[in-house]
Amino acid sequence: EDVAEAYIETVDGLLLSGGGGVAMRRHPRAGDLTGLRDLSPERYNFETMLVGKALARDIPVLGVCRGHQLLAEAVGGRLLRQIEGNVEGALDHNVRDAPLGRRPVHAMTVEPGTLLYEIVQQGIIGVNSLHRQAVEEVPLPFIVSGRAEDGVVEAVESRAHRFVLGLQCHPELMAD
């Protein structure tokens, strides 16, 4: 708790990064996925503390992939542990072909009037897809600000903070 407090006192923003394929390496078969806490309990507990402290101080937070999922869980949201088999008409959300994640593979609809819409200035954008889990729901003041064509949550944000955004995709991989 003291270390998390010290971190938050020294930062201007918090980036919750992706998982580096941890779920894929530890659970290669579909339907064999555990929750974020079980994959890495120490990381989960520490990052959850960081999120709580950042939100309490209204420090900007950006969650990417696993970080997006952790952000949602940290505020009381729920994860869908396996997209495949649980979402009717599901797209392939685990596209791992070359060049890995560096091209859009499906569209995300961005809700007008959201922080994400303000950033991308478009109602539909292409996103990469490297995941088998997804956010299922978030509590208020969080909202879903982007969804894939199959309804899978691709972006969440807070209506009560200056800048809190979670993205299921990896925009940093598509910088080119």
Secondary structure, DSSP 4 states (H G I P E B T S, - for coil): -HHHHHHHHH-S-EEE---TTHHHHH--STT----HHHH-HHHHHHHHHHHHHHHHHT--EEEETHHHHHHHHHTT-EEES-STTTSTT----B--PTTTT-S--EEEEEPTTSHHHHHH--SEEEE--B-S-EEEE--TTEEEEEEETTS-EEEEEESSSSSEEEESS-GGGG--
